[in-house]
């Protein structure tokens, strides 16, 4: 009986020791001196690291430019940005203001180099359209906050182990510090504020919460204080960090709430369409839910749905929490037939709808072309009326010294108007000279046709004419 009691007492102790070893955050940890030395080294600006950073930025920029996830991941793996951020968090935890200043100096230099390199790349890149990878970096949510927080915790734990493993590269990929910076460079190069502020906000969130996560792990590991900051100074820094954290997190919570709400609405609409629009001879070919106007638009092809059925469909919106949405249905009628014929006719109807849409676009473009042609004709007519023929004749005589007694006028014929120059010449004017005069007239007046008639003094009985069409 006594042996049994002893065994029962040992069992909880064994379980306690097992779980303690299982979740021991100090297992295989570097010494405090080694951790501090590593953080001190992270503040030193090495030329090699700066070159690696620039090359990583260029690789990430190319990856964003061509929408290649693999290239972006490769750039994040070689980026040296993470170490400086962790040092800032460490310096806050151990109360070392000098270390914090050095870490900030290195981090600021890295950010400046990254922005300059990415901006130069995107300024000269022939691909100016934003890709899906870029757009994804402009709307950070609360989920990005959590990723940075958990990634920072994992990164600091892994960074303080004697055996590093692959934690740091994984954290660099997960927290994605490089792509937002490159996207900011794209925004600067193309002058698009959405990309500048959205991507920089994501970078700020990632940086801030990696710093906080690093400081938290440093405190958990009980790294001794350096005590370069007084208690009063530390409290002031803590208050500043708290304010910055709250201010930074609020927009992400709002954006996250909007994203979640939109996803919820999309799922509700999808369920509504799938469950309620189950008609044997009618198919949904297009649907759209506009949150701003609170309207669900549905395009149907097939047998006509009665007004009573539409009323029932509207009443079913409340079952999917869509009662404040309006239902707008567009129907394309197809007569009843066999199932095979219905399928073919539905396909034809869809194609006809597309053709009709394309025809409408062509009509709009043709109307714009007609308007431009009308404007062009009006401009030409106005131009004709504004030509000062007297001044033009005087200018021709000054430029082409062989010409005497020049006169000009705008003439009309069946094909339109043209500019005519009549002149006398003391010397014979060659064909090439007359052609030069005709081209000059067209350039001066903006008209498409010019004619030149020159009477030579050497042959007064003949008119030399040059058609300048």
C-alpha positions in Angstrom: 0.0 0.0 0.0 2.8 2.4 0.9 4.7 1.5 -2.4 1.5 2.3 -4.3 1.2 5.7 -2.6 4.8 6.6 -3.4 4.3 5.6 -7.1 1.2 7.8 -7.3 3.2 10.8 -5.9 6.0 10.3 -8.5 3.7 10.2 -11.5 2.6 13.9 -11.3 6.2 14.9 -10.8 7.3 13.0 -13.9 4.5 14.5 -16.0 5.5 18.0 -14.7 9.1 17.4 -15.5 8.2 16.1 -19.0 6.1 19.1 -19.9 8.6 21.5 -18.4 11.3 20.0 -20.7 8.9 19.9 -23.6 8.2 23.6 -23.4 11.5 24.9 -22.0 12.2 28.0 -23.9 15.7 28.2 -22.4 16.7 24.8 -23.9 19.9 25.0 -26.0 20.0 28.7 -25.4 23.1 30.8 -26.0 24.7 32.5 -23.0 23.7 36.0 -22.2 27.1 37.2 -23.3 26.8 35.5 -26.6 23.4 36.9 -27.2 24.6 40.4 -26.4 27.6 40.1 -28.6 25.4 38.9 -31.5 23.1 41.9 -31.1 26.0 44.3 -30.9 27.4 42.8 -34.2 23.9 43.3 -35.8 24.3 47.1 -35.5 27.5 47.3 -37.5 27.1 48.4 -41.1 29.1 46.1 -43.4 29.7 46.9 -47.0 29.0 43.3 -48.0 25.6 43.4 -46.2 24.6 46.6 -48.0 25.5 45.0 -51.4 23.5 41.9 -50.4 20.6 44.1 -49.4 20.6 46.0 -52.7 20.8 42.8 -54.7 17.9 41.3 -52.7 15.8 44.4 -53.3 16.4 44.2 -57.0 15.6 40.5 -57.1 12.4 41.2 -55.1 11.5 44.1 -57.4 11.8 41.9 -60.4 9.7 39.2 -58.7 7.0 41.7 -58.0 7.2 43.1 -61.5 6.7 39.7 -63.2 4.4 38.4 -60.4 6.7 35.6 -59.5 6.2 34.3 -56.0 9.3 32.0 -56.2 11.6 35.0 -57.0 10.2 37.0 -54.2 10.8 34.2 -51.7 14.3 33.9 -52.9 14.9 37.6 -52.3 13.5 37.4 -48.8 15.8 34.5 -47.9 19.0 36.5 -48.6 17.8 39.8 -47.1 19.7 41.0 -44.0 16.8 43.3 -42.8 15.6 41.0 -40.0 18.7 41.2 -37.7 18.6 45.0 -37.2 14.9 44.9 -36.3 15.4 42.2 -33.7 18.3 44.2 -32.2 15.9 47.2 -31.7 13.5 45.0 -29.8 16.4 43.5 -27.7 17.8 46.9 -26.9 14.4 48.1 -25.6 14.1 45.0 -23.4 17.6 45.3 -21.9 17.3 49.1 -21.5 20.3 50.0 -23.7 19.7 53.3 -25.3 23.1 53.4 -27.0 22.4 50.0 -28.7 19.0 51.2 -29.8 20.5 54.3 -31.5 23.0 52.2 -33.4 20.3 49.7 -34.4 18.1 52.5 -35.6 20.9 54.0 -37.6 21.6 50.8 -39.4 17.9 50.1 -40.0 17.3 53.6 -41.3 20.3 53.2 -43.7 18.9 49.9 -44.9 15.5 51.3 -45.5 16.9 54.3 -47.5 19.0 52.0 -49.7 16.1 49.7 -50.3 13.8 52.5 -51.3 16.4 54.1 -53.6 17.2 50.8 -55.3 13.6 49.8 -55.8 12.5 53.2 -57.1 15.4 53.3 -59.6 14.4 49.8 -60.9 10.7 50.6 -61.3 11.5 54.0 -62.9 13.4 52.3 -65.7 11.3 49.1 -65.9 9.2 48.8 -69.1 6.5 46.9 -67.1 4.5 49.6 -65.4 1.2 47.8 -64.6 0.8 46.7 -60.9 0.7 43.0 -60.4 -1.3 40.9 -58.0 1.8 40.5 -55.7 2.1 44.3 -55.5 -1.6 44.9 -54.9 -1.6 42.3 -52.1 0.9 44.5 -50.2 -1.3 47.6 -50.1 -4.1 46.5 -47.7 -2.7 45.2 -44.4 -5.1 43.6 -41.9 -5.0 42.4 -38.3 -3.9 39.1 -39.7 -0.6 40.7 -40.8 -0.2 42.0 -37.3 -0.5 38.5 -35.9 1.9 37.1 -38.5 4.5 39.7 -37.6 4.0 39.0 -33.8 4.2 35.3 -34.0 7.0 35.4 -36.5 9.0 37.8 -34.3 8.6 35.4 -31.3 9.7 32.4 -33.4 12.6 34.4 -34.8 14.0 35.6 -31.5 13.7 32.1 -30.0 15.5 30.6 -33.0 18.1 33.4 -33.1 19.2 32.8 -29.5 19.8 29.0 -29.9 23.2 27.6 -30.3 22.0 25.6 -33.2 20.3 28.1 -35.4 18.4 25.8 -37.8 16.1 27.4 -40.5 13.9 29.5 -38.2 15.3 32.9 -39.3 14.8 32.3 -43.1 11.3 31.0 -42.4 10.5 34.1 -40.4 11.9 36.3 -43.1 9.5 34.7 -45.6 6.5 34.7 -43.3 6.8 38.4 -42.2 7.6 39.6 -45.7 9.7 42.7 -45.0 11.2 43.0 -48.5 8.1 43.1 -50.8 6.4 46.0 -49.1 9.5 48.1 -49.4 9.8 47.3 -53.1 6.1 48.1 -53.5 6.8 51.5 -51.9 9.5 52.1 -54.5 7.1 51.2 -57.2 4.6 53.7 -55.8 7.3 56.4 -55.8 8.5 55.7 -59.3 4.9 55.7 -60.7 3.6 58.5 -58.4 0.8 56.3 -57.0 0.0 57.2 -53.3 -2.0 54.1 -52.8 1.0 51.9 -53.2 3.3 54.3 -51.3 1.2 54.6 -48.1 -0.4 51.1 -48.2 2.8 49.2 -48.6 4.7 51.4 -46.2 2.0 50.8 -43.6 2.4 47.1 -44.0 6.2 47.4 -43.6 5.7 49.5 -40.5 3.3 47.0 -38.9 5.7 44.1 -39.6 8.7 46.0 -38.2 6.9 47.3 -35.1 5.4 43.9 -34.0 8.7 42.0 -34.7 10.3 44.6 -32.4 7.6 44.0 -29.7 7.8 40.2 -30.1 11.6 40.3 -29.8 11.4 42.4 -26.6 8.9 40.1 -25.2 11.0 37.0 -25.7 14.1 38.8 -24.3 12.2 39.5 -21.1 11.0 35.9 -20.9 14.5 34.7 -21.3 15.5 37.0 -18.4 18.4 38.6 -20.2 19.9 41.0 -17.6 19.3 44.8 -18.0 22.2 47.0 -19.3 20.5 49.8 -17.3 21.6 52.6 -19.6 18.1 54.0 -19.3 16.7 55.2 -16.0 13.3 53.9 -14.6 11.7 57.2 -15.6 13.2 57.0 -19.1 12.1 53.4 -19.5 8.5 54.3 -18.5 8.5 57.1 -21.0 9.7 54.8 -23.8 7.1 52.2 -22.8 4.4 54.8 -23.1 5.6 56.0 -26.5 5.7 52.3 -27.7 2.2 51.7 -26.4 0.8 54.8 -28.2 2.6 53.9 -31.5 1.3 50.4 -31.2 -2.3 51.4 -30.7 -2.2 54.0 -33.5 -0.6 51.5 -35.9 -2.9 48.7 -35.1 -6.2 50.6 -35.5 -6.2 50.9 -39.3 -5.3 47.3 -39.7 -8.3 46.3 -37.5 -10.6 48.4 -39.6 -9.2 47.0 -42.9 -9.4 43.5 -41.5 -13.0 44.0 -40.4 -14.0 45.2 -43.9 -12.2 42.3 -45.5 -13.9 39.8 -43.3 -17.3 41.4 -43.8 -16.8 41.3 -47.6 -15.8 37.7 -47.5 -18.8 36.9 -45.3 -21.2 38.7 -47.8 -19.6 36.9 -50.7 -20.1 33.5 -49.0 -23.7 34.4 -48.1 -24.5 35.5 -51.7 -22.8 32.3 -53.1 -25.0 30.1 -50.7 -28.1 32.1 -51.7 -27.5 31.7 -55.4 -26.6 28.0 -55.1 -29.6 27.1 -52.9 -32.4 29.4 -54.2 -31.7 29.7 -57.9 -32.1 26.0 -58.6 -34.4 26.1 -61.7 -34.4 23.2 -64.1 -34.4 25.2 -67.3 -32.7 28.4 -66.1 -29.1 29.0 -65.3 -27.2 31.8 -63.5 -24.5 33.0 -66.0 -23.3 36.0 -64.0 -23.7 37.5 -60.5 -22.2 40.4 -58.6 -22.7 41.8 -55.0 -22.1 45.5 -54.6 -21.6 46.3 -50.9 -21.6 50.0 -51.5 -25.0 50.1 -53.3 -26.3 47.1 -51.4 -27.4 45.4 -54.6 -27.1 41.8 -55.9 -27.2 41.6 -59.7 -28.0 38.3 -61.3 -28.1 37.5 -65.0 -30.2 34.5 -66.0 -30.4 32.5 -69.2 -33.2 30.0 -69.9 -36.9 29.8 -69.2 -38.5 33.0 -68.0 -39.0 33.3 -64.2 -42.3 34.8 -63.1 -42.7 37.9 -61.0 -44.2 35.7 -58.2 -41.0 33.6 -58.2 -38.9 36.8 -58.1 -40.9 38.0 -55.1 -40.2 34.7 -53.3 -36.5 35.0 -54.1 -36.4 38.4 -52.6 -38.1 37.2 -49.4 -35.5 34.5 -49.0 -32.7 37.0 -48.7 -33.3 37.4 -45.0 -32.4 33.7 -44.5 -28.9 34.5 -45.6 -28.6 37.8 -43.6 -29.0 39.8 -46.8 -32.2 41.5 -46.0 -30.8 45.0 -46.6 -29.7 44.0 -50.2 -31.9 44.6 -53.3 -32.2 41.9 -55.9 -31.8 42.9 -59.5 -32.4 40.1 -62.1 -31.7 40.3 -65.8 -33.4 37.5 -67.8 -32.6 36.3 -71.3 -35.5 34.1 -72.6 -35.0 30.8 -74.3 -38.0 28.7 -75.5 -38.6 25.3 -73.9 -37.0 22.4 -75.6 -35.1 19.1 -74.8 -32.2 19.2 -72.4 -29.6 19.0 -75.1 -31.2 21.8 -77.1 -31.4 23.9 -74.0 -27.7 23.6 -73.4 -26.9 24.6 -76.9 -29.3 27.5 -76.8 -27.9 28.7 -73.5 -24.5 28.7 -75.0 -25.8 30.6 -78.0 -27.6 33.1 -75.8 -24.4 33.7 -73.8 -22.5 34.3 -77.0 -25.2 36.6 -78.3 -25.0 38.6 -75.1 -21.2 38.9 -75.5 -21.6 40.0 -79.1 -24.2 42.5 -78.1 -21.9 43.9 -75.4 -19.0 44.1 -77.9 -21.3 45.8 -80.5 -22.3 48.3 -77.9 -18.6 49.0 -77.1 -17.9 49.4 -80.9 -20.8 51.8 -81.2 -19.4 53.9 -78.4 -16.0 54.0 -79.9 -17.4 54.8 -83.4 -19.3 57.7 -81.8 -16.1 59.0 -80.3 -14.3 58.6 -83.6 -17.1 60.6 -85.3 -16.9 63.3 -82.7 -13.1 63.5 -83.1 -13.5 63.8 -86.9 -16.0 66.5 -86.5 -13.7 68.4 -84.1 -10.9 68.0 -86.6 -12.9 69.4 -89.5 -14.0 72.3 -87.4 -10.4 72.9 -86.4 -9.3 72.8 -90.0 -12.1 75.2 -91.1 -11.1 77.6 -88.3 -7.5 77.3 -89.3 -8.3 78.2 -92.9 -10.1 81.3 -91.8 -7.3 82.4 -89.6 -4.5 82.2 -92.3 -3.1 85.7 -92.9 -2.4 85.4 -96.7 -0.7 88.9 -96.9 1.8 88.0 -94.1 2.3 84.6 -95.6 3.2 86.1 -99.0 5.6 88.6 -97.4 7.3 85.8 -95.5 7.7 83.7 -98.6 9.4 86.6 -100.4 11.9 87.0 -97.5 12.7 83.3 -97.3 12.9 82.5 -101.0 14.8 85.4 -102.4 14.2 84.4 -106.1 10.5 85.2 -105.7 9.1 88.7 -106.5 5.6 90.1 -106.1 4.3 87.1 -104.1 0.6 86.7 -103.4 -1.3 83.9 -101.6 -4.8 82.7 -101.1 -6.9 79.8 -99.8 -8.7 78.1 -102.8 -11.6 75.7 -102.8 -12.3 72.8 -105.1 -14.3 69.6 -105.0 -11.8 67.7 -102.9 -11.4 70.5 -100.3 -9.3 73.6 -99.8 -5.7 74.2 -100.6 -3.2 77.1 -100.3 -2.1 78.8 -103.5 1.1 80.9 -104.0 1.5 83.0 -107.1 4.8 84.8 -107.8 7.3 86.1 -110.3 10.9 85.2 -110.5 13.9 86.9 -112.1 15.7 83.6 -112.4 14.5 80.1 -113.4 13.1 78.2 -110.4 13.9 74.4 -110.5 11.4 71.7 -109.8 13.1 70.8 -106.5 12.9 74.5 -105.4 9.2 74.7 -106.2 8.6 71.4 -104.3 10.5 72.9 -101.3 8.3 76.0 -101.5 5.1 73.9 -101.6 6.2 71.8 -98.6 7.0 75.1 -96.7 3.5 76.3 -97.5 1.9 73.2 -96.1 4.0 73.4 -92.9 3.2 77.0 -92.4 -0.6 76.7 -92.9 -1.2 73.2 -91.7 -3.1 72.4 -94.9 -2.7 69.1 -96.7 -2.3 70.5 -100.2 -0.4 73.5 -101.7 0.0 74.8 -105.2 2.8 77.1 -106.5 2.6 79.1 -109.7 5.8 81.0 -110.7 6.2 83.2 -113.8 9.8 83.3 -114.9 11.2 86.5 -116.4 13.2 84.5 -118.9 10.0 83.0 -120.4 7.2 85.4 -119.7 4.8 83.5 -122.0 4.8 80.4 -119.8 3.7 79.7 -116.2 5.6 77.2 -114.2 3.2 75.4 -111.9 4.0 73.1 -109.0 1.3 70.9 -107.5 2.2 70.4 -103.9 -0.2 67.6 -103.0 
